[in-house]
Amino acid sequence: MTVTEDEAPSAYSQQVGERLRAIRKQKRLSLQEVEAQSDQEFKASVLGAYERGERALSVPRLDRLAQFYAVPVEQLLPREVTSRETIAALESTTNRKLAIDVVKLVQLRGAPFEMLSRYLKLIQVQRQDFNGRVITIRGDDVRSIAAMLDVPVDQVGARLDALDLLFRSS
């Protein structure tokens, strides 16, 4: 499906296109190189239209492109945020600073806690902040902590709270 003059590409099509372009660039390939390396299966002009969100991509075609790039299909799709509440929660979590009680953290056992402890020590060294009791996590660090704790980004604060790791001044 090609977008006509009356239609604008949908936001989702544009997001898919942005993901396609990002993956291609990570692979350090030009549109022409993809065309050549795919034995003309993916024409540069068509792939460019996919990347601009101007042309719809079928599921089988998406699968073939994922195989060509050697990535899981879901990596070619944007992560969908489904509601205003989720967007607000995500922004709140990533913009709000979280204070982690380092003393309580070092008492916990298990791979995620040991990894988190090492990560926080790295942050302490970078900031040259060695109070040893508490460290404030900035929004950029929340994504990494979410991966360590195996929770969505918008649930990091709640998970740290449930583990009693949020610092509360006495």
Backbone as JSON, one array per atom type, in Angstrom:
{
  "sequence": "MTVTEDEAPSAYSQQVGERLRAIRKQKRLSLQEVEAQSDQEFKASVLGAYERGERALSVPRLDRLAQFYAVPVEQLLPREVTSRETIAALESTTNRKLAIDVVKLVQLRGAPFEMLSRYLKLIQVQRQDFNGRVITIRGDDVRSIAAMLDVPVDQVGARLDALDLLFRSS",
  "N": [[0.85, -1.17, 0.0], [0.69, 2.1, -0.96], [1.14, 5.38, 0.19], [-1.14, 7.93, -0.48], [-1.4, 11.32, -1.84], [-3.32, 12.54, -0.25], [-3.21, 11.22, 2.12], [-1.43, 10.88, 5.15], [1.5, 9.27, 6.38], [0.85, 6.84, 8.9], [1.32, 7.27, 12.43], [2.28, 4.97, 13.6], [3.3, 3.52, 11.4], [5.38, 5.21, 10.75], [6.95, 4.92, 13.03], [7.64, 2.22, 12.84], [9.13, 2.38, 10.51], [11.22, 4.02, 11.44], [12.43, 2.25, 13.23], [13.24, 0.24, 11.45], [15.11, 1.69, 9.91], [16.95, 2.36, 11.93], [17.94, -0.17, 12.7], [19.08, -1.01, 10.27], [21.08, 0.93, 9.99], [22.59, 0.37, 12.27], [23.66, -1.98, 11.45], [25.36, -0.99, 9.69], [24.76, -0.55, 6.97], [23.96, 0.65, 3.73], [21.04, 1.68, 1.88], [21.36, 0.79, -0.73], [23.3, -1.17, -0.38], [21.89, -3.07, 1.09], [20.06, -3.84, -0.84], [21.82, -4.98, -2.76], [23.12, -7.02, -1.24], [20.98, -8.59, -0.58], [20.38, -9.86, -2.85], [18.73, -8.39, -4.59], [16.26, -8.75, -3.4], [15.25, -6.96, -1.54], [14.52, -4.03, -2.65], [16.18, -0.91, -2.91], [14.65, 1.45, -3.16], [12.1, 0.64, -2.33], [12.6, -0.28, 0.28], [13.44, 2.12, 1.37], [11.0, 3.5, 1.24], [9.54, 1.97, 3.09], [11.0, 2.64, 5.37], [10.45, 5.35, 5.6], [7.85, 5.22, 6.28], [5.99, 5.28, 4.35], [5.05, 3.18, 2.96], [3.31, 0.17, 3.41], [4.23, -2.71, 5.27], [4.2, -6.11, 4.83], [3.52, -8.94, 6.97], [4.93, -11.4, 6.33], [6.97, -10.26, 4.78], [8.19, -8.57, 6.62], [9.18, -10.5, 8.34], [11.07, -11.74, 6.66], [12.82, -9.62, 6.31], [13.74, -9.3, 8.91], [15.08, -11.73, 9.16], [17.07, -11.3, 7.25], [18.48, -9.15, 8.43], [19.27, -10.5, 10.64], [18.0, -10.41, 13.18], [15.59, -10.65, 15.88], [12.13, -10.61, 14.97], [10.52, -8.92, 16.55], [12.27, -6.89, 17.18], [12.19, -5.21, 15.07], [9.91, -3.87, 15.33], [8.21, -1.09, 16.8], [8.17, -0.32, 20.29], [5.14, -0.39, 21.84], [3.32, 2.03, 23.52], [0.49, 2.05, 25.36], [-1.39, 3.63, 26.69], [-2.38, 6.83, 28.09], [-1.95, 6.9, 30.8], [0.1, 5.04, 31.15], [2.15, 6.29, 29.73], [2.42, 8.6, 31.29], [3.21, 7.43, 33.72], [5.65, 6.28, 32.98], [7.14, 8.57, 32.25], [7.13, 9.84, 34.71], [8.59, 8.03, 36.28], [11.1, 7.98, 34.97], [11.88, 10.63, 35.1], [11.9, 11.25, 37.75], [13.94, 11.2, 40.6], [15.39, 8.46, 42.23], [16.18, 7.35, 45.44], [18.4, 5.06, 46.59], [18.87, 2.78, 49.18], [21.88, 1.85, 50.04], [23.07, 0.37, 52.06], [21.09, -1.47, 52.83], [20.82, -2.8, 50.41], [23.27, -4.21, 50.03], [22.94, -6.27, 51.78], [21.25, -8.06, 50.63], [20.96, -11.11, 48.82], [21.82, -12.78, 45.78], [21.9, -12.9, 42.19], [20.7, -10.62, 40.75], [20.8, -8.59, 42.67], [23.46, -8.42, 43.39], [24.52, -7.62, 40.95], [23.22, -5.16, 40.68], [24.3, -3.84, 42.86], [27.02, -3.71, 42.09], [26.71, -2.07, 39.85], [25.77, 0.3, 41.02], [28.02, 0.97, 42.51], [29.77, 1.59, 40.46], [28.53, 3.91, 39.5], [28.86, 5.5, 41.76], [31.65, 5.81, 41.74], [32.0, 7.19, 39.32], [30.67, 9.56, 39.91], [32.11, 10.34, 42.05], [31.15, 10.03, 44.65], [31.01, 9.0, 47.71], [29.46, 8.39, 50.02], [28.36, 6.08, 50.96], [25.95, 5.26, 52.09], [23.57, 5.98, 50.77], [22.42, 6.3, 47.41], [21.51, 8.35, 44.78], [19.5, 7.72, 42.07], [19.43, 8.56, 38.73], [17.21, 9.46, 36.02], [18.19, 8.34, 33.59], [19.49, 6.05, 34.42], [17.53, 4.36, 35.24], [16.48, 2.62, 33.33], [18.5, 0.7, 33.0], [18.52, -0.43, 35.54], [15.97, -1.48, 35.58], [16.27, -3.59, 33.77], [18.05, -5.2, 35.21], [16.52, -5.89, 37.44], [14.5, -7.17, 36.2], [12.0, -6.0, 35.48], [9.39, -3.89, 34.1], [10.25, -0.57, 32.96], [8.62, 1.43, 34.05], [7.97, 0.35, 36.48], [10.06, 0.25, 38.22], [10.5, 1.9, 40.52], [8.41, 1.0, 42.2], [9.15, -1.67, 42.5], [11.65, -1.45, 43.79], [10.74, -0.27, 46.11], [9.11, -2.33, 47.12], [11.08, -4.13, 47.74], [12.13, -2.9, 49.84], [14.18, -1.06, 49.44], [14.24, 1.61, 48.91], [15.46, 4.69, 50.0], [14.71, 6.07, 53.1], [14.67, 8.84, 55.0], [15.53, 9.11, 58.44]],
  "CA": [[0.0, 0.0, 0.0], [1.44, 3.34, -1.03], [0.38, 6.51, 0.74], [-1.49, 8.91, -1.51], [-1.17, 12.7, -1.42], [-4.3, 12.91, 0.76], [-2.94, 10.5, 3.35], [-0.1, 10.98, 5.75], [1.83, 7.99, 7.0], [0.39, 6.75, 10.29], [2.4, 7.38, 13.41], [2.85, 3.64, 13.81], [4.12, 3.22, 10.23], [6.6, 5.99, 10.87], [7.75, 4.31, 14.09], [8.2, 1.0, 12.26], [10.17, 2.85, 9.6], [12.36, 4.48, 12.23], [13.1, 1.05, 13.75], [13.91, -0.39, 10.3], [16.28, 2.5, 9.58], [17.92, 2.25, 13.03], [18.58, -1.49, 12.61], [19.94, -1.01, 9.08], [22.26, 1.76, 10.28], [23.41, -0.37, 13.22], [24.36, -2.98, 10.65], [26.24, -0.2, 8.83], [24.4, -0.83, 5.58], [23.18, 1.65, 2.99], [19.9, 1.07, 1.19], [21.88, 0.09, -1.91], [24.0, -2.38, 0.07], [20.86, -4.05, 1.43], [19.56, -4.35, -2.12], [22.83, -5.86, -3.36], [23.38, -8.2, -0.41], [19.78, -9.43, -0.54], [20.17, -10.3, -4.23], [17.61, -7.6, -5.11], [14.99, -9.06, -2.73], [14.78, -5.71, -0.93], [14.93, -2.91, -3.49], [16.51, 0.28, -2.13], [13.54, 2.41, -3.18], [11.01, 0.09, -1.53], [13.05, -0.26, 1.66], [13.37, 3.54, 1.75], [9.58, 3.83, 1.48], [9.21, 1.35, 4.38], [11.66, 3.4, 6.44], [9.76, 6.64, 5.73], [6.47, 4.97, 6.68], [5.14, 5.57, 3.2], [4.59, 1.93, 2.37], [3.03, -0.84, 4.42], [5.09, -3.88, 5.24], [3.45, -7.32, 5.2], [4.16, -9.75, 8.02], [5.98, -12.25, 5.76], [8.08, -9.4, 4.34], [8.84, -8.15, 7.86], [9.92, -11.68, 8.8], [12.24, -11.91, 5.78], [13.75, -8.53, 6.6], [14.34, -9.66, 10.2], [16.06, -12.78, 8.87], [18.19, -10.68, 6.54], [19.25, -8.38, 9.41], [19.64, -11.43, 11.72], [17.45, -9.92, 14.45], [14.22, -11.12, 16.09], [11.12, -9.76, 14.33], [10.04, -7.88, 17.47], [13.21, -5.77, 17.2], [11.85, -4.31, 13.97], [8.66, -3.19, 15.67], [8.36, -0.16, 17.92], [7.48, -0.7, 21.53], [3.91, 0.39, 21.88], [2.81, 2.51, 24.8], [-0.91, 1.96, 25.0], [-2.33, 4.56, 27.33], [-1.82, 8.06, 28.66], [-1.49, 6.58, 32.16], [1.39, 4.38, 31.03], [3.1, 7.33, 29.34], [2.65, 9.44, 32.47], [3.98, 6.66, 34.7], [7.0, 6.14, 32.47], [7.8, 9.87, 32.39], [7.31, 10.08, 36.14], [9.67, 7.19, 36.78], [12.39, 8.33, 34.4], [12.24, 11.99, 35.47], [12.01, 11.32, 39.2], [15.14, 10.58, 41.12], [15.13, 7.44, 43.25], [17.29, 7.21, 46.37], [18.52, 3.65, 46.98], [19.57, 2.52, 50.43], [22.97, 0.96, 49.69], [23.29, -0.52, 53.2], [20.12, -2.56, 52.72], [21.08, -3.54, 49.18], [24.39, -5.15, 50.16], [22.51, -7.39, 52.61], [20.46, -8.98, 49.8], [21.74, -12.1, 48.07], [21.28, -13.16, 44.48], [22.55, -12.26, 41.04], [20.27, -9.26, 40.39], [21.19, -7.63, 43.7], [24.9, -8.26, 43.27], [24.72, -6.83, 39.74], [22.78, -3.81, 40.99], [25.3, -3.29, 43.77], [28.2, -3.35, 41.27], [26.32, -0.94, 39.01], [25.72, 1.49, 41.86], [29.41, 1.32, 42.85], [30.29, 2.26, 39.27], [27.96, 5.26, 39.51], [29.53, 6.22, 42.84], [33.0, 6.17, 41.29], [31.86, 8.22, 38.29], [30.26, 10.81, 40.56], [32.99, 10.56, 43.2], [30.21, 10.19, 45.76], [31.28, 7.81, 48.49], [28.86, 8.44, 51.35], [28.18, 4.69, 51.34], [24.64, 4.99, 52.7], [22.49, 6.18, 49.81], [22.79, 6.84, 46.11], [20.34, 8.8, 44.03], [19.52, 7.23, 40.7], [18.85, 9.5, 37.77], [16.32, 8.85, 35.04], [18.9, 7.54, 32.59], [19.91, 4.79, 35.02], [16.36, 3.55, 35.57], [16.34, 1.54, 32.33], [19.46, -0.36, 33.33], [18.05, -1.09, 36.77], [14.8, -2.27, 35.18], [16.77, -4.83, 33.18], [18.63, -6.02, 36.28], [15.45, -6.4, 38.31], [13.55, -7.86, 35.34], [10.69, -5.35, 35.58], [9.27, -2.77, 33.16], [10.84, 0.68, 33.42], [7.68, 2.18, 34.88], [7.74, -0.34, 37.76], [11.31, 0.19, 38.99], [10.29, 2.49, 41.84], [7.56, 0.11, 42.99], [9.93, -2.88, 42.83], [12.62, -1.07, 44.82], [9.97, -0.06, 47.33], [8.7, -3.64, 47.62], [12.28, -4.75, 48.3], [12.53, -2.01, 50.94], [15.48, -0.49, 49.09], [14.18, 3.07, 48.77], [15.96, 5.33, 51.21], [13.8, 6.92, 53.86], [15.45, 9.49, 56.07], [14.97, 8.83, 59.77]],
  "C": [[0.89, 1.23, 0.0], [0.55, 4.46, -0.53], [0.11, 7.49, -0.39], [-1.21, 10.31, -0.98], [-2.1, 13.11, -0.3], [-4.0, 12.27, 2.12], [-1.54, 10.79, 3.84], [0.22, 9.62, 6.33], [1.35, 7.99, 8.45], [1.59, 6.85, 11.21], [3.07, 6.03, 13.6], [3.74, 3.24, 12.63], [5.44, 3.98, 10.28], [7.53, 5.4, 11.94], [8.39, 3.01, 13.59], [9.35, 1.38, 11.33], [11.42, 3.31, 10.34], [13.15, 3.29, 12.79], [13.88, 0.36, 12.62], [15.21, 0.36, 9.96], [17.35, 2.35, 10.66], [18.67, 0.91, 12.96], [19.53, -1.53, 11.41], [21.22, -0.22, 9.35], [23.17, 1.08, 11.3], [24.23, -1.43, 12.51], [25.34, -2.33, 9.67], [26.03, -0.51, 7.35], [23.66, 0.36, 4.98], [21.99, 0.92, 2.37], [20.39, 0.26, -0.01], [22.61, -1.2, -1.51], [23.01, -3.47, 0.47], [20.33, -4.67, 0.15], [20.55, -5.34, -2.72], [23.02, -7.14, -2.56], [22.17, -9.13, -0.31], [19.45, -9.98, -1.93], [18.89, -9.68, -4.81], [16.26, -7.93, -4.46], [14.39, -7.81, -2.11], [15.34, -4.55, -1.75], [15.15, -1.68, -2.61], [15.34, 1.25, -2.06], [12.37, 1.94, -2.32], [11.38, 0.12, -0.05], [13.03, 1.17, 2.2], [11.95, 3.97, 2.06], [9.09, 3.2, 2.78], [9.75, 2.22, 5.51], [11.02, 4.77, 6.64], [8.32, 6.47, 6.18], [5.49, 5.21, 5.56], [4.55, 4.32, 2.57], [4.42, 0.9, 3.47], [3.89, -2.07, 4.19], [4.28, -5.09, 5.67], [4.22, -8.1, 6.26], [5.22, -10.68, 7.42], [7.22, -11.44, 5.32], [8.88, -8.91, 5.55], [9.71, -9.29, 8.39], [11.19, -11.87, 7.96], [13.29, -10.84, 6.06], [14.47, -8.79, 7.94], [15.4, -10.74, 9.99], [17.3, -12.2, 8.18], [19.09, -9.92, 7.51], [19.74, -9.24, 10.58], [19.25, -10.88, 13.09], [16.06, -10.54, 14.64], [13.22, -10.12, 15.48], [10.69, -8.62, 15.25], [11.0, -6.69, 17.56], [12.94, -4.78, 16.08], [10.58, -3.53, 14.25], [8.88, -2.24, 16.83], [7.66, -0.71, 19.16], [6.29, 0.21, 21.65], [3.55, 0.75, 23.31], [1.33, 2.73, 24.56], [-1.83, 2.98, 25.66], [-1.61, 5.78, 27.87], [-1.28, 7.8, 30.06], [-0.11, 5.93, 32.12], [2.47, 5.38, 30.65], [3.44, 8.2, 30.54], [3.49, 8.71, 33.51], [5.43, 6.52, 34.27], [7.77, 7.46, 32.63], [8.08, 10.18, 33.85], [8.49, 9.29, 36.69], [11.02, 7.64, 36.25], [12.8, 9.74, 34.76], [12.45, 12.14, 36.97], [13.28, 10.62, 39.63], [14.75, 9.62, 42.23], [16.37, 7.33, 44.12], [17.31, 5.76, 46.87], [19.37, 3.54, 48.23], [20.63, 1.44, 50.16], [23.23, -0.05, 50.81], [22.35, -1.72, 53.14], [20.4, -3.42, 51.5], [22.18, -4.58, 49.37], [24.04, -6.35, 51.04], [21.71, -8.43, 51.82], [21.38, -9.88, 48.99], [21.03, -12.43, 46.76], [21.89, -12.32, 43.38], [22.03, -10.85, 40.75], [20.75, -8.21, 41.4], [22.69, -7.38, 43.67], [25.23, -7.4, 42.05], [24.34, -5.37, 40.0], [23.79, -3.12, 41.9], [26.55, -2.85, 43.01], [27.91, -2.13, 40.4], [26.32, 0.36, 39.82], [27.13, 1.93, 42.29], [30.06, 2.03, 41.68], [29.79, 3.71, 39.21], [28.64, 6.1, 40.59], [30.93, 6.68, 42.42], [32.92, 7.29, 40.26], [31.53, 9.57, 38.91], [31.21, 11.23, 41.68], [32.17, 10.88, 44.44], [30.29, 8.92, 46.61], [30.67, 7.86, 49.89], [28.54, 7.04, 51.87], [26.82, 4.33, 51.89], [23.52, 5.01, 51.67], [23.07, 6.69, 48.5], [21.51, 7.18, 45.37], [20.51, 8.4, 42.57], [18.8, 8.23, 39.81], [18.04, 8.74, 36.73], [17.0, 7.96, 34.03], [19.29, 6.17, 33.12], [18.74, 3.84, 35.28], [16.19, 2.39, 34.59], [17.29, 0.38, 32.64], [19.0, -1.14, 34.55], [16.83, -1.95, 36.47], [15.24, -3.61, 34.59], [17.33, -5.76, 34.25], [17.56, -6.66, 37.16], [14.37, -7.13, 37.53], [12.12, -7.34, 35.52], [10.61, -4.27, 34.5], [9.8, -1.48, 33.79], [9.9, 1.42, 34.37], [7.4, 1.53, 36.23], [8.99, -0.42, 38.62], [11.11, 0.73, 40.4], [9.47, 1.59, 42.74], [8.32, -1.14, 43.4], [10.96, -2.59, 43.91], [11.93, -0.85, 46.16], [9.56, -1.39, 47.95], [9.89, -4.38, 48.24], [12.82, -3.97, 49.5], [13.92, -1.42, 50.7], [15.44, 1.02, 48.87], [14.57, 3.69, 50.09], [14.89, 6.22, 51.82], [14.58, 7.53, 55.0], [14.74, 9.3, 57.4], [14.46, 10.06, 60.44]]
}
